[in-house]
Amino acid sequence: MHDATGDAWRRLHVRESAAFVIRPDGHIGARTDGTDLAPSVRYLNRVLRPMSSG
């Protein structure tokens, strides 16, 4: 996301960098500060787990 004024980054409390997973309804599903994507991967693994066939 490009934030020319910095307003969005301030509202989201981003200091240097962050990664976001945006849900289909437009809400933030997960957020990671810096470049560590592990929290986002854990979130995606939880919400995208395969449905059981039984």
Secondary structure by P-SEA (a helix, b strand, c coil): cccccaaaaaaacccccbbbbbccccccccccccccaaaaaaaaaaaacccccc
